[in-house]
Each structure stands twice: as C-alpha cells, then as structure tokens.
Amino acid sequence: MEINEIMQRDVAALDPSSSLLDAVDLMHERGVRHIPLIRAGEVVGIVSDRDVRCYMTDIFEQLQEKTAGAYKKSLPLSQVMQAKPLAVDPAADVLDVIDVMLENKIGAV
C-alpha cells in the first residue's frame, strides 16, 4: 500500500509567523496533533501538540501566569517549530514509512 492511499489531503497549516495560540486553536478546532508550517508554498517546519505542551510548560515555569498568557499569544511558531520536517514521497510504501517514523521517533511525516 502506498502513502497516497491513506494520507490526509485536507491539511490544516499555518505560517511560521503565526502564534503559539493560533496553533493551539487550530489543533483543537481540527482535532489534529501536528500542524505543518508553510512559507511561499513550501513546508518549512512542523509543530506538534508535544512541542506546544513542552514550550507552554517552560513558559509558565519562567513567567508569572498573566505574563505567560500574553507571551503565548504573541510567540511566533518559528521559535517553537521543528525545522526541516521529514517528508516522504506519496508513492512510498506505508511499511517503509512506518520504519522511518520509528527510527526517527516521530509521529508524522
């Protein structure tokens, strides 16, 4: 089976200049755990729910709650994203992609 047979086509995406809060809202709205970040039609990064949780925990530990709330609203995803996410050919075999994901300990391509 090829990846293109099971891949999501209606992908929720944001720009790297979007805020951390934008990502949280979009993840909640669309029921997804990963958001690709697109600039000029190219995927330049990805943000996962784990990235968001880890970063928000760090923020709350470092700042008072009121300050942290304002900070997360304005923090650009470019500071949180995983740059150069792993991409695969849509014709790639699903089992091969699973192996790549396990080897790289990632949850999305």
N, C-alpha and C positions, 0 to 999 in steps of 0.2 A: 504494500500500500504506500502511496506517495503522500507527502505532507500536504500537497494542494487539495487532497481529498478530505482532510479534516481541519485544515487551518481556518482561523477566524478571518472573515473578509470585511466585516463592518467594524473596523478597529477604531477605538477611541484614542485620540492622540492629542498632544499639546505641544506648544513651542517651549524651548528651553527657558525662555524668559517668563513663562507662566509661573505662578506662585505655588508654593507647597500646598496652600489651602485649595488652589484650583485642582491640584492632583487628588487631594482627599475627596473633594466634592465629586469629581468625575468618576473616581473609583467607586464611590458609594452609589452614584446615580446609575452607572452602567453595570454594577456588580462584577467588576474586574479587579485583578490584583496587580496588573502590570500596565503601565502607560508608556508607549513609545514617544519619544520626543523628536519632532520633525522640524528641520530648518531647511528652507529652499527645496522642499520635496525629498530630502534625504533624512534617513534615520541617523541622528547624531548621539542618541542616548536612550536609556530606559530607566524608569523609576518603578520600583516595586512597593507593595504595601510594607514589606520589611524595611526597605530604605526609609520610608516615611516614618514608621514607628520608631526606628532607631534614632533618626535625626530629631524627631519631636521629643523623645526621651532626653536626649542630650541637651536640647534647648531648655526644657523645663528644669533640668538639674542646674543649669548655669544661670538662668534668669528667674526673676520673680514671675508669677503666673500672668499678671497683667502685661508685663513687658513681653513675655514669651508669646502671648496671643497676638500682639501687634506684629512681632517679628515673623511668626509663621505665615501671616497674611501677606507679607511682602518678600519673603525669602524666595529668590528665583530657583527653579528646578535645576538650572545649570550648576548650582552648588551642591545638589543632592544626587544627581543622576549618575548612573554607571555609563561612562562614555564608551563608545565603540562596542555596542552590544553585539553578541554573537548572532549572525544571520545565516540562514541556510537556503539552499535552492529549493523552490517549491516542488521540484521533481525528486527531491531527496527521499530516500526510503525512511519510513517512520521509525523502524527499529534502529537504523543508523543514527538518526537524530536523537532518539532516546539515549543511546550510548554516549553521544556527545554531551547531552544535557547532564547525565550522571557524572561523567568525567569532570565536567566544569562546575558541578554543583550549582546549577541554575534551574529556574523554574519556567523560563520562557525563552523562545527564540523568535 
